[in-house]
Amino acid sequence: MRLVVLLLGVIASTAQAQHYFFGNPIIRNYKPEEFKGGIQSWGIVQDDREILYIANNFGLLEFDGATWNLYSSKKGTKVRSVYVGGDGRIYIGSQADFGYFAPDEQGTLQYFSLVDSLPEKHRNFDEVWRIYEQGGRIYFFTFKNIYSYKPGKPIEVIVPGNPLEFSFQVNKELYSLVWGQGLSVLENHRLRLLPGGDFFAYKQIASILPFDKNQKIIFTINDGVFLYDGHSVTPFKIDQRQIKEKLIINQALLLKDGNYALATQNKGLVLLNAEGQLLLNATLEDGLLDNTIHTLYQDTQENIWLGLNNGISMVELSSPFSRIDGTMGISGTGYAANQKGNTLYLGTNSGLFVTDLTAPKRRFSLVPNSTGQVYHLNQLEGHIFMGHHNGPYFIKDGKAGLMSPENGAWEFVPVPNQPDKVIMGSYKGISLLASSEDGLHFLHKFKGLEESSRVLEFDKNGELWMAHGYKGLFRIMFDPKLEKITSIKFYNSKHGLPSNQLVNMEKIKGELIFPALYGVYRFDKSKDRFIQDKEYSKLFAPNEHIIEMEEDVQGNIYFISDQRVGRITVDRFGKLTLQDHLFRNLREQLNDDLSFIQVLDVNNVLFGAKEGFIHYNAARAKPLLPFHTRLAQVLSISNEADSLLLSGRKLDKATGTELPYAFNSLRFVYASSFFEKPEKTQYQYFLKNFDTRWSDWTTKTEKEYTNLPEGTYVFHVRARNIYGTISEAKRFEFVVNPPFYRSKWAYTIYTLLGFLLLGAAFYQVDKRFKTEKRRILLDKERKLGQKEIEIRQITNQSEQEIDRLRGEKFQAELDHKNRELTYSTIHLINKNELLNNVKLELQEILKNGGSIAPQEELKKIIRSIDHNITSEADWKQFELHFNHVHGDFIHRLQDRFPNLTPQEIKLSTYLRLNLTTKDIAQLLNISVRGVEISRYRLRKRLCLDRSENLTDFMLKF
């Protein structure tokens, strides 16, 4: 059986050899609304950074894999041609203008027209349709003139004798069709007609391409394809059986695989091989936006870009995957497939579809009576059987016929060693069918098992296993005649499985294996338990759930898990290797209801998809070519409005870029030159001297950093495409300068200021020192002065003390003298009082009588007493002491009042001594009354006012 399948696969592959894809190619369309350009595009090129440039009605389009940019020429005319020169400039040709785009200081492309440098007579031309570079010169081809430009030199104008049609470059030779003359070559700034070139005098040529070492292949717009060997022209026959209309060719391209791609006006994209056989015809019906293609280009990843009349498309020519979906007549999600000879049946939720694989243009049609959910297709004894929601169907004569009223037929499994018997799984258990020339016939339903039986397989012992996705596994044994079920054994997590749910079953290498919730298991009959199959389990992640597995005739296993899709290959030593890189783009496109894989043959595998099916061509080895990551822009986001710092080639060539501190918040915008599912390309970045590690992978194409400290940084970014290929990291080194107050100049100024401040400080210290010294000296002088003052004060105090002491001594002496005066006065008073008393007593004696002699003696004594009482000697002595003590009082008083009598002077002195009236009376030897009278007279002499006190006057005088 395996040999038969292999032979059928080889036959089918041979029959399909002329098809470039099993289905339709994967096409990515870009509408004008997406790239914000005009509907028509006329030329496509790619520079050394793998950035695409497209000549468009609205200007020059740029696409880096993430962002579309549009650049307009000064005149705003339609851009008809584009070419990237060896100098990095992007040359364009438009209506009555040509020139180039070059980056400005920030890297933004700016247009520079070359027409302004032309003489006025050569400026009148229509459109520039082709631009080529040869011998260091850029050639601009119009239908009137050829303009040759070398940077830095005047433009040379080549004026042919006749009008020109399109021009071409082949093997470093420039060709142009001179209308009415023929195909000519440009030599020494002149067009020379080629031998046999006159054949094309009135035939419009679309493209000239290499064919082999000696011949070129020439595609005309309306008159067919020809081979030219330098002398003669021979027709090249194209197989147009599939293409009913005559081809109108706008442009042709030699692909990297040696085939030819044609951009047509009426039939979309056409691929031919070197024998003229049609390999592919992709049209609007097959997924393009338009049937009219003006230009085409194959990029570095071998995708082909199409400039349409309404939009832009990219066809993944190198992809091993193709689509079988609505563009081929299929509707619905893919659930089942089976190939019978050259007939392919595909089952979806909408019904069963069929096609002839040998047809030049594959189109599927709905099998009558098959509308509805298809679950399974099986080929038994050359017949196709269909498990359907409505029951089991038999396909005969191109129609589907219901075999049994049993609702919900899941699967058909032949009974080992009984080829005419088939077990059918349904919604409500299992049934036995018998095959015949007319198909399958329902025999009976087995009792004892009412579970939904979607997955059925016989093991090598002839026992039937049924996997239930939500319960576990059932092991079923029948009687020899298949009349009844003899035993059912149920297995779940109690028997070694990791869980009761999501247990599947696959037959690999003739043996049953059981992918569970995680891990792959085998049944150990001796232990009646499930054990993990380490050989398969180690290929998958510990938490990975394998949903579907399918083996091809070479032992390769295709699988679908909850995390990925891939293939397990087996080398000649039996070693298993898991490959999933090419399949990484499939997982999200596949049917996530009931996953499905069908191996048609060794090279053709079908996966059930959300929209139809995806075909995998195992014979097509897609080269996982390296690609570039591009740092597109660096912007400052420090201000309210973003400011572009660098972009484009200026950014590519930038080294050691210095940024002011005001620009320390940056946004980096980046992209990659991988154009297959660019929205799925992931990026990883790392800012050296700021980040500690590479970031996690993300689909975002920009990264912001805010408030970066001053320092040197290196921004790295790299990309990972849908196949897991990682690009080389792009780096950008830059320096964030410190703010001015932390810059070198600032530190220089700070140093100078420091020196100045230090000098000023030294000056201030010196000045302070001198001031302090002067202050200390002044302070010392002040202190000395204070000391002198203190000394003077002390001296004065000493002198005052001396004076005081002298005064006290004088006062003491004065007091002593006053006391002496007082004592003298008292003595005088006492003496006079005594004498007066003696005198009175003597007078009394005399009055009382006595002898005369004694009387005389007594009188004599009395006279002596009177003499003593009135003795002037005592007064003189008193006056001397008194004047000495009282500042020469008596003399001053006499000088001022010369009319005073001696008696009044004595009274004055006694008043000065502040004596009482009684004491004064005794000293003056008068009565108290006499003293009062004397005081009165004295006041008059002194002319005192009545309010003045006489004693006070004497004390103050």
C-alpha positions, 0 to 999 in steps of 0.5 A, a space after each residue: 500500500 505504501 508503495 502504491 501511495 509513493 507511485 501515485 505521488 510520483 505520477 501526481 508530481 509529474 503531472 503537476 510539474 508545470 505548475 509553479 505552485 500547487 495552489 495560488 501564491 501567497 500575495 500581499 497587496 498594498 492599496 493606494 490608501 495604505 501607501 498614500 500614493 497614486 494608483 499607478 506605479 511605473 518602476 521598482 528598484 532596491 538599494 544596497 540597504 534593501 529599501 524599495 523605491 517605487 516610481 509612482 504617479 504621486 512621486 517617489 515611494 519609499 518602503 523599508 518594510 515598516 513605513 511608507 514615505 512619499 517624496 515629490 519632485 519640485 514640479 509634482 509630475 508623475 514619476 515614470 522611472 527610478 534607478 539607484 546609482 552607484 553613488 547612492 543617489 536615487 535618480 528619477 525620470 518624470 514628465 519633462 524633468 529628471 534629476 535625483 534625490 539625495 539626503 540633506 544634513 538630517 538625512 531626509 531626501 531632497 530632490 535636485 532637478 538636472 533639467 535646469 542645467 540643460 540648454 533651453 532647446 533640449 528642455 522640450 521633451 515628454 517623459 523619461 521612461 528608462 534610466 540606466 548606469 554605464 561607464 560611470 554615467 547615468 543615461 536618461 532615455 526619453 522618446 525624443 533624446 538621450 541625456 548622459 549625465 556624469 556628476 560634476 560635468 555638463 549633461 551631454 545630449 544625444 539626439 537621434 534622427 528618429 523618435 525612440 521607443 523604450 530602451 534597455 540594458 543587457 549585459 552592460 550594453 544599452 539598446 534602444 528601439 528607433 522607430 522606423 529603423 529598428 533595434 539599435 545599440 548605443 556606442 560612442 554616444 551614437 545609436 547603431 542599428 543592429 544586424 537584423 534589428 530592422 525586424 523590430 522597426 515597427 514592433 514595440 519592444 517591452 523588454 530585452 533579457 538574456 536567454 543563453 550565452 549567445 541569444 537574447 530573448 525579446 518580448 514585444 508588447 503586442 507582437 509576441 516573443 523572439 530570440 535574437 542571436 546578434 544577426 537573426 531573429 526567430 520566434 519563441 513559442 509560448 504555451 498559451 493554452 491556459 491564456 485564451 486572450 492574446 498577451 499584451 506585455 508591458 515588461 518582462 523580468 529574468 528571475 533568479 531561478 531562470 524563469 521569466 516573469 511577465 507584467 501584462 496589460 490584460 492577464 496579470 502576472 505570467 511566469 514562463 520557463 525557458 521552454 515557453 511553458 506556462 508555470 503561473 498566471 496570477 490575476 485579479 481572480 487569484 488575489 491580485 488587486 488588478 490585472 494590469 501590471 506596469 512594472 515588476 521587480 524581484 527583491 533580495 528575498 526573491 519576492 516579486 513586486 508588481 506595480 499595478 494600475 491600481 496598487 502594489 502587490 508582492 508575490 512570495 515566489 520563493 515560498 514553499 507554501 501556497 493557498 487553496 481558498 476562495 480564489 480557487 473556488 473553495 469556500 469555508 474552513 479546511 477539514 479533510 482532503 484525499 487524492 485519488 489519482 489526479 483528482 483532489 477532494 477537499 472537504 470544508 464546513 461548506 461541503 466537498 470540493 473537487 478539482 483535476 490536478 492536470 488542468 492548466 488552471 486549477 479550479 475547484 467545484 462543489 460536489 453535488 449533494 455534499 453541502 454541509 460540514 465535512 469531517 473526513 475523507 477516506 479512500 477504500 478499495 479505490 472509492 472515496 468515502 466522506 464523513 459528514 454531519 448528515 452521515 456517511 457518504 459515498 462519492 460516485 460518478 461525481 456525486 455524493 450519495 448518503 449511505 446510511 441515515 446515521 447522523 454525524 459520521 466522523 471516520 472510517 477505519 478498515 478492519 485488519 485482515 478483513 478488507 471488506 469490513 469497515 468500522 465507522 465512528 459517529 456521534 453516537 458510537 461505532 457501526 460496522 459497514 461492508 464494502 462492495 462494488 457499489 460502495 459501503 453498506 450499513 450492517 449494524 450499530 454496535 451496542 455498549 458504546 454510545 460515546 462520540 467516536 471521532 478518532 479510531 485506530 486498530 493497533 497491531 493486535 487487532 484491538 480498536 482504540 477510540 480517543 475521546 477528547 474530554 474523557 480519555 481512551 477506550 480499548 474495544 474488543 469484538 467477537 471474531 464475527 464482528 457481531 458485538 463488542 466483547 469488552 471495553 476498557 476505559 483509560 484515563 489519568 489513573 492509568 498513567 496519562 497526565 489528564 483525562 482531557 485532550 488525549 489524541 491518538 496517532 499511528 506512526 511507524 505502524 504503532 499507536 502513540 498517544 499525544 496527551 495534554 503534554 508529552 507523548 505516551 505509549 501503551 504498555 500492555 504488560 502493565 496495562 498502563 501508559 508510559 511516556 515515549 521519551 524519544 518523541 516527548 523530548 522533541 517538544 516543550 514540557 508544556 506543549 500539547 501535540 494536536 495532530 501528527 501525520 507521517 509521510 512515506 519517508 517516515 517524516 512526521 508533520 505535526 501541529 501543536 498548541 504552540 507551533 507547526 513543524 516537521 520531524 525528520 528521520 536520518 538514516 541512523 534513526 535520529 529524530 530532528 524537529 524543524 519548525 522554522 519554515 512553518 512558523 507563519 502557519 500556526 495562526 492561519 490553521 483551523 483551530 477547531 479540528 486540526 488537520 494534516 493530509 500528506 498527499 505524497 512525499 512532496 505535497 502536504 495539505 494543512 486545514 486552514 481557517 480559509 480553505 487549505 495551505 499547501 506545503 511543497 517539501 521539494 521547494 527548499 526556501 533559502 532563509 537569506 540574511 536580511 538587514 535591520 535599518 535604523 530609519 530615524 532618530 528623533 528628539 522628543 524633549 520638546 512638545 513637538 518631535 524634532 528629527 535629528 538624523 535619518 536615512 543614509 546620514 544616519 547610516 554613516 553617522 559615527 560618534 554623534 554628539 547631542 546637546 543635553 537638551 536632546 537627551 530624550 530620544 525616539 529610535 525608529 527602525 525597520 527590517 528589509 524582510 517583506 513577508 508578513 512585515 507586521 509579524 517581524 519582531 525587534 529586540 533592542 539594547 542601549 549600551 551603558 543604559 540597558 542591562 540586557 537585550 529587550 524582549 522581542 516586540 513587533 513595535 518599530 520604535 523605542 523611546 528613551 527619556 532623560 538620558 544622563 550625559 555619557 556615551 551610548 550605543 543603540 543596538 537593534 536587530 530583527 527576527 522574521 517569521 522564520 526565526 532568522 535573526 538579522 545582524 544588529 544595527 548600531 548607532 553610537 552617540 554621545 549625550 553632552 552634559 548640560 552647559 553647567 557640567 560641560 568641559 567649557 563649564 568645568 574650564 570656567 569653573 576651574 578659572 573661576 575656582 582659581 579666581 575665587 581661590 585668588 580672591 579667597 587668598 586676596 580676601 584672606 590676605 586682606 582679612 589677615 592684613 585687616 585682622 593684623 591692622 585690627 589687632 594692631 589697632 586693637 593692641 593700640 586701642 588696648 594700649 590706649 585703653 591701658 593708657 586710659 586705664 592707667 590714666 584713669 588709675 593714675 587719675 583715680 590714684 591722684 583722685 585717691 591721693 587728692 581724696 586722701 589729701 582731701 580727707 587728710 586736709 578734711 581730717 586736719 580741717 576737722 581737727 582744726 575745727 575740733 580745735 577751734 570748737 574746743 578752743 571756742 568751747 574752752 573760751 565759752 567755758 573759761 568765760 562762763 567760769 570767769 563770769 561765774 567767778 565774777 558774779 560770785 565776787 560781785 555778790 561778795 562785794 555787795 554783801 560787804 567786807 574789808 576794804 583791802 579785800 575789796 580792792 583785792 577782789 576788784 583787782 581780781 575782777 579786773 583781771 578776770 575781765 581782762 581775761 574774758 576780753 583778751 584779744 590775744 585769744 581772738 587773734 589766735 582763733 581768727 588765724 585758725 579760723 581763716 586757715 580752715 574756712 578759706 580765709 573767711 574773715 578776710 573775704 568777708 571784710 573785703 566784701 563788707 568793709 563796714 562790718 565792726 569787729 563785733 559783727 565779724 565775730 558774730 559772723 564767724 560764730 554763725 559760720 561755725 553754726 553755734 547756738 545763740 546761747 553759745 554766741 552770747 557767752 562768747 560775745 559776753 552779751 545777753 541772748 537778746 543782745 545776740 538777736 539784736 546783733 544778728 538783726 544789725 548784721 543782716 542790715 549790714 549785709 543787705 540780706 533779704 528777709 527770706 534769706 537765712 543768715 546762718 545759711 548765707 554764712 555757711 555758703 559764703 
